[in-house]
């Protein structure tokens, strides 16, 4: 059987690869073609082995929203209705469905700059008992987390992200609100533009002092000669301190990740 699923949330080829790989892993799927231009996936599958609902669930697990073509995408709520996707439902020991057990929530993440940061956040949140799944999106600086709301609270997730060296807030809430709930002040770092405007001029001065003599540029006399070596080195040390300070978020997250 071949069906077309409309997909919401894809922004790049990485998203396409993520969706395609997730669906291809399912038993009973023959072929998968994902189109970023049309925002859909054409799936050829064995209906006796797998259902369309399972494919939609898999797309949701990957961090996107999928729906059969010609069907409207309903807004996702914290608690799904009985007829909605099964990712919101969880069976207890008596095999009855407790649709209130699993909660899906989106968080904004501050401080990620590379794939290693993405993996660090994923590992930190995955370690929490009661967390069912974690999908961290580096491009949108966000995280979709599914967890047992009886044993896990949003504050637990934000603490785990903070311990990893980053900052998290529930989508729709600003960092100060989330920080007050978490009873911990938020470390505000300068914006990228401010860091750039401060770092580049100081870096140019530092390069002139460090390499100007090699390029034949004139340098002050108190930097020249062996007797001024300490002054020469200490001046460079003082110049590098502001650069370290305005870019301290990289060191803060790096050391937290290293020791965790």
Steps between C-alpha positions, in 0.01 A plus 500: 500500500626849417400812693610863504555663839513879533779599740531821700828622649761405240744784423805343334649186348598383847130497594425303182765242589373473858141434390602256228734302725238477776233360267736263321580329832139385535425136426270476199615816324620437142601843369501858630530820298508827697461836323611820671344710223155341538536434875381143469610139504387230258510166680449159344427250777340166582166581661490160672820578690472870571229764514491865396460596866833333581672697224347824632618406849853441370503840328393659829776316687749655257377847602261581216124489434365254246151447366348312208451718194163678481463481878532814711777528758344557839682706757695287742389521861668374812240225535376333186151368433433129484502499120828687468856382464606220732821676609291681758367173646667261737379168635523412865546156656131419452537573126267799518596821328596797715502785254600744776830328576700627203545872446665652193658841550724730299792694649717783374871431549768770527872437463518229231744569218587162346401135472695417816282744695192334354622158612591628846148635559346179366711282731430716804121489460489133394663402832195622695282212619156541347609670179368303203663683208710809426544677167737797495499728196821699460367722220200625697675480841211300639424164657190280493475275803250229590491398865291349776346803668441301818871453565663780299442874521612772254732628773683164498560527126619861524739407784646217290556737206656759732731237648614415148604862451203645315175681579145378440156654527156364421386619157294815540663597830796734524818396675435714807162332557650153464790596723267616777319168487834326509609723793830571330609825332564490126845591376450749221775501240570781252344461156708377208525851349625650826755221540617557144531879534702462821716205396612604151661840585682354801611203290644733234699690764619170646611375158686826435689472828571130456591495128566862404875468556516196269320693226726803533245727670629745762439408865544699824847477650369366832397178318842438345799314641542224757466738795145591387389140440281496813327825402451365148337175624293664775353756256382219274353320801301810600370545146376143477297522823211708353471254212482210745240682708253593224529149353486326839191299408716267290731433793211466747314244289824328399624441855156388621481251215857382567432421866159345435 
